[in-house]
Amino acid sequence: MKKIYLGVAGVFVSLLIFGTMLYESAERAECYDLFLSQYESYVYTSPGDKFNVTIYWCSSHNVTSRSRIVVKIPQLKVWVVYNGTLLQTGPGWYKELQVPLHVLFNHNVTLTNLSATVKILDDTKREYSLVLGNWSFEVSDHMNPLNITEYTEKVFSFNEGYSFISYKVGILNPLNTTVYVMNITYSGISGISTVAIACYNATSIFDTPELYNVKNIPKDSLLPQEGCAIPPEEERFIVMYMNITPSVKMLLIKPKIVYRIADKDKNETMAGGIMEFVRIHERCNSEGS
């Protein structure tokens, strides 16, 4: 009987240790923050240009006025500090870390698996190494004689399948001659394709059709071979319709807009506004959001 009691005691102790290990493991897992950051990116830009990229953060702890978040991107010489309570909350209840990027180079650059570190300082101290994805910068000393008035900034998807999205941009022609928008382009990104480009005479991007299938694009709005004509002091809205494959979880594009001024034979280029496409697979349920 003594051996039996010792055996039972041994089993009980083993179960207690195993249970403690499971609890500690679960407790550690609950302490992990979740980040959405891995973009496939194309940026048409010029030396000295500045723009923001968003890191989406689901905090494992309550975000208070004492919370400080430090983001560093060594390759792009970025160092920025945030006050947790001043962060905006986006779809899925993720906090948005708006990271300013400054183009410090004057030539084309491709960055694969761009890395960043995030330190979170509150009641605890946590540090994470992030991958910001793959970035293609096409750098040009282009001039922007046309005015970008509006553009699609963010598109969110809550499914993992193929997505049909649109990039919309409003262009105002301040010149005294007609301008023709010939194309909107990007390069270096796999998993996305342009299926059509359309030109609309509207008062806002919100007045352009909201379409979910390429078959529904009005044929008389498709970009003509001679381009979308924008008379002097008038505005047109160019819409690029794209298919996104499931392999692309996040996308950032600042496309190249190709145009021609009526009294010139040569095409010119300018940068559009930045659009982010983000897949959100699960809602952030932490106290921090």
N, C-alpha and C positions, 0 to 999 in steps of 0.2 A: 504493500500500500504506500509505503514511503516513497518508492520510486515513481509510483503513479502521481502522487501529489507534486513531486519535484518536476515531473514532466508537464503537468498542467500549469504549474507556476512558470516553467520555462516558456511554454506556448503563450501564456498571458503576457509575460514580459516582452516577448518577440512581437506580439500583436500591438502592444503599447508603443514600442519603438517604431514599428512600421507605420502605425497610425500617426505618430508624431511627425515622422518623415513626410507622410502624405500631406499633413496639415501645413508643415513648413514649406513644402513644394508648392502647394496651392496658394499660400500666402505670398510667396515670392512671385508667382505668376501674376497675381492680382496687382502687383506693384509695377508692372510694366506699362509704360506709356505706349500709345499707338500713333504712328505717323504715316501720312500719305505724302510721298515726296518724289517718287521715281518717274520723272517726266521723260518722254521722247520729245525733243525740242528742236525747232528751227527758228532762228532769230535773224531777220534782215535788219541791219543796224549800221551805225556810223560811229567813228571814234568819239568818245565822250558821252555817248547816249546813256540814259539812266532809265531803268524800269524795275518793276517789282515782280517777284515770283512768290507764290504762296506755298508754304508748308502747312498741311492740315494736321492738327494735333488733338488727340484724345488723351486727356490727362488722367493719370491713375490716382491723383490726389485733388483735394479741393483747391481751386485757384482763388487766391485772396490778394489783397493789396500788398502783401509782403512777398508775393511770388515774383521772382525774377527769372526770365528766360534768356539765355545767351546763345546766339547762333553764330557759328564761325564757318566760313567757306574759304580755306587757305588759298586755293588756286585762283580765286577771283578777288582775294584780299578783302573779304567781307567780315565784319565784326559788328554785331548789333545786339542791343539789350532791350527787352520788352518788360513792361509792367503787366502782370497777368490780368488785372481787372480792366485794362484798356483794350484788350484783344477783342475783335469782333467774333461772333459765333456764326458759322456758316451752315449749309445743309448737313443733316445728319448730326448736328450739335457738335461739330468739330470746331475747335478754336483755329483762327487763321493767323499764322505768322507771316506777315508781309515782309519779305526779305528784299531790300534794295540791291540791285546789281548795277555796277558801273562799268561800262565798256572801256577798258584801259589799253586795248590793243588796236592796231590799225591794219590788221590783216585777218584773213579767214582763220578760224580756230575750231577744231573739233575736240570735244572733251568727252571721254568715255567713262562711265561710272563716276561722275563728279561726286566728290565726297563732302560731307559737312558734319560738324559736331554740334549737338544741342545739350546745354547744361541747364538743368532746372533747379533753382534754389528756392526752397520754401521751408516747410518743417523738415524736409529731408533734402539730400543733395543727390541728384541723379544725372547721369551723363550717358548720351547715346551717340553712336556713330551712324550717320544716315547716308544713303545713296540717293543723290538727286537725279540720277538717270543719265541719259546721253544727250549732249548738246552740240548743235551745229550753228556756229555764228558765221554769217556771211557779212563781211564788213566792207562798206563802200562810202565814199565821200559824196553821196547823192544829196541833191537839194530837194526841198519840199515846197514847191510853189503852190501846190494845192493844199486845201485844208481838210483834215480828218475831223468830222463833226461828231460822229457816233460810231461805235463798233461793239460787237459782241465781246464781252469780257470773260464770262464764265458759262460753261455748259456742264451740267451734272447728269450722270446716268446711274440708275440704281439696278441695272441688270448687267449680266456678264457676257451677253451675246453681242452680235453685230449691232452697231449704232449708226444711224443716219442723222448727221448733224449739219448745221449751217453756220458759216462765218459771215457776218454781215458788217458792212462798213459804209458810212455815209461820206461822200466826197463833195466838197464845195469848190467850185472853180472861180477864183477871184480875178482871173486874167480877163483881158478884153478880147479874147478869141476862144473858139471852141476847143475843148480838150476831149480826147478819146481814150477811154480806159480799155486797154487791149487784153489784159490778163491779170490774174492773181496767182502767184506761184510760191512754192516752197520746195525744199529738197532735203535729202539725207534722212528721211524718216520712213521706216518700213511699217507696214500695217495700216496705212491710211491711203486713200485715193480720192481724187477729185472727180466727181461724176458729172458735174455741170456748173456753169457760172451764169448768173442771170443779172439783169439790169432793171431796176424799178424806179419809176418817177413817183416818189412818195414824200410825205412830210416828216417821217421818222422811220427808224428801223422797226419800230413796233407796228407800223402800218404795212410792212411787207408781209407776204403770205407766210404763215407758219406751216411748213410742209413736213411730212414724215415719210414720203416716198418719192423717188425721183420721177415716177410716172405722173405725179401731180404738178410738176413744174410747168407753168404756162409757157407754151412754145413761143409765143410772141415776146416773151421776156428774156429768152435765152440770149446770151452775149453774141451779137453779130460779128461777122468776120472783120468788119471795119472798126469794131470797138463800140463801146457805150458812149454816145455823144453827150457831153455836158456843156451846154452853152454858157457864155459869160454870166457870172453872178448867179448861176443856178446850181442845184444840188441833185445828185443821183445816188441811189443806194445799190451797191454791188453785193451780190450774195454768192458765196462759194459753197456748194453742197458737197459733202464728203461722206464716204463710208469709212467706218472705223472697225477694224477687226478685234476680236476678243483679246488678242495678245497685247493690245495697247490699253494699259490701265490708266495712264495719265498722258496728256498731250499739252504742249505749249507751242503756239506758233505766233510769230510776228512776221506776216507774209510780205513778200515783195509785190508791189503793185506796179504793173507796166502800163505806161500811158504814152500818148503822142499829142503834142501840140499841133493844131491844124496847119500852121504855116511852116512846120518843120518836118523833115523826112525821117529823122532819127527818133527811135523810141527812148523814153526816159524811164527812170525807176524811182520809187519812193517806198518808204516803210509804212505798213498798216499798223493798226493797234494790236495789242497782245490779247490773245484768247487762250484760256485754259479749259481743257476738257478733263473731267475727273470722274472716275468710277467710284462710287461709295457702296461697298458690299455689306456693311453693317453699321448700324447706328451707334454713335458714341453714347454709352449709358453711364459714364463715370460721373462722380460728383463734381469733377473739375469742369464739366461743360454744362 
